[in-house]
């Protein structure tokens, strides 16, 4: 009986911890999305240049690779999470200004499409409690392949390769949403800052890729 009570108590504590991580992740994700939307509007309003936007994006990459891994278990990790998402949001400003000037409808379609994809995939994982941990290796390979194709498309000025890369990034980002949500609800992810950053990057890449694809389709 004592062993049964101990097991039950341990299970309940595990469930409470999982719910806490899930709640904190979605709360922080919502706040960072709002903050990055604010920085994006601010950069659009001041007419931020493409060069400065690129520097901000590289700075954000530096933060996610070198700073956040060292601060994700500290209070300062929250500050750096907002710095990271704010920089990426501001970096979108010049691109959004171009799209809004030429084809404004595409921006709103990309926003709506991103929201639908994210909420649908998240809801499916939360409701079915499916385990997508098996996707981890394939997703890492997909990220590398998509990145290499996008670089080749830029170097050799091949729009079709960039379009293929955007499609791959969409698939990988969708897979990452399934994977990360699954990791949280099954206890594989216990750090809500790390989970938030992963989901934010997935949403960011999903939006940018969808924006590119819709822009090409509208241009045709």
Secondary structure, 3 states (H helix, E strand, C coil): CHHHHHHHHHHHHHHHHHHHHHHHHHHHHHHHHHHHHHHHHHHHHCCCCHHHHHHHHHHHHHHHHHHHHHHCCCCHHHHHHHHHHHHHHHHCHHHHHHHHHHHHHHHHHHHHHHHHHHHHHHHHHHHHCCCCHHHHHHHHHHHHHHHHHHHHHHHCCCHHHHHHHHHHHHHHHHHHHHHHHHHHHCCCCCCHHHHHHHHHHHHHHHHHHHHHHHHHHHHC
